[in-house]
Amino acid sequence: MTVALITGRRSDIVARRAQEMGVRHVAQGVEDKMVAWEALLLELGLQPEQSAYIGDDWPDLAVIRACGLGITVPNAPELLRRHAHYVTQAAGGAGAVRETCELIMAAQGTLEERMEAWLQ
């Protein structure tokens, strides 16, 4: 699984955390998230339906609607919740990304194997 960050904000903290977590694809200060997402798909050789995207505000709507698995959080605007394929149980900033990663890993059949390392 490849993880990327596309954000409208600019933050040294985001860059540092992404580096700590091994996230190689980080786009900050993005005004048009659809353009950044499409460029990322092209770079990775993926089709839209092969990608998932989690967002929590109106600038995320176009990508949520265009990707294969559009995800938002329960505290997102109603418009996003209406168009998302999945709304997390966890709120934004309270474990929604972890929930999303575990959901995808479970669907791909990789979650149990990853959890085994923690059970040892």
C-alpha positions in Angstrom: 0.0 0.0 0.0 1.3 3.4 -0.9 0.3 6.3 1.3 0.4 9.9 0.2 -0.6 13.2 1.8 -2.2 16.0 -0.1 -2.9 19.1 2.0 -3.8 22.7 1.4 -1.7 23.7 4.5 2.1 24.0 4.8 3.6 22.7 7.9 7.1 21.5 8.9 5.4 19.2 11.4 3.5 17.5 8.6 6.7 17.0 6.6 8.6 15.7 9.6 5.8 13.3 10.6 5.5 12.0 7.0 9.2 11.4 6.9 9.1 9.5 10.3 6.3 7.3 8.9 8.0 6.7 5.6 5.4 8.6 3.5 7.3 9.5 0.4 4.6 11.4 -1.4 3.7 14.6 0.3 2.1 17.6 -1.4 1.6 20.7 0.8 0.1 24.0 -0.1 -2.1 22.4 -2.7 -4.9 24.7 -4.0 -6.5 22.1 -6.3 -6.5 18.7 -4.8 -7.9 17.0 -7.9 -4.9 18.2 -9.9 -2.4 16.9 -7.2 -4.3 13.6 -7.0 -4.3 13.1 -10.7 -0.6 13.8 -10.9 0.0 11.3 -8.1 -2.0 8.7 -9.9 0.1 9.3 -13.1 3.3 9.1 -11.2 2.3 5.8 -9.5 0.8 4.3 -12.6 -2.7 3.9 -11.0 -6.2 4.2 -12.3 -8.7 6.3 -10.2 -10.6 3.2 -9.1 -7.3 1.8 -7.7 -7.1 4.6 -5.1 -8.7 5.5 -1.9 -8.9 9.1 -0.5 -9.9 10.4 2.9 -10.8 14.1 3.2 -12.8 16.2 5.6 -13.8 19.4 3.9 -15.2 20.8 0.6 -11.8 21.0 -1.2 -11.7 17.2 -0.9 -15.1 16.6 -2.5 -14.0 16.2 -6.2 -11.4 13.6 -5.3 -13.8 11.7 -2.9 -16.2 11.4 -5.8 -13.6 10.4 -8.4 -11.6 7.8 -6.6 -12.3 4.1 -6.1 -13.0 4.5 -2.3 -13.9 7.9 -1.1 -13.9 8.3 2.6 -14.8 11.1 5.0 -15.3 11.6 8.7 -18.5 12.0 10.8 -17.7 15.7 11.6 -17.2 16.6 7.9 -19.8 18.7 6.1 -22.9 16.8 5.1 -22.2 17.2 1.4 -19.0 15.1 1.8 -20.8 12.5 3.9 -23.4 12.2 1.3 -20.9 11.6 -1.5 -18.4 9.4 0.3 -18.4 5.6 0.0 -17.6 5.3 3.7 -17.8 7.5 6.7 -15.5 6.5 9.5 -16.7 5.8 13.0 -13.8 7.9 14.4 -13.9 11.6 14.1 -11.2 13.6 12.2 -8.2 13.9 14.4 -9.3 11.0 16.6 -8.2 7.9 14.7 -10.0 8.2 11.4 -6.9 7.6 9.3 -5.9 4.6 11.4 -9.5 3.2 11.0 -9.2 3.8 7.2 -5.8 2.1 6.9 -7.1 -0.9 8.9 -10.2 -1.1 6.8 -8.1 -1.2 3.6 -5.6 -3.7 5.0 -8.5 -6.0 6.2 -10.0 -5.8 2.7 -6.6 -6.7 1.2 -6.0 -9.5 3.6 -2.9 -8.0 5.1 -4.2 -6.7 8.5 -4.0 -10.0 10.4 -0.4 -10.6 9.3 0.7 -7.1 10.4 -1.1 -7.5 13.8 0.8 -10.8 14.4 4.0 -8.9 14.9 2.4 -7.0 17.8 1.0 -10.2 19.3 4.5 -11.8 19.6 
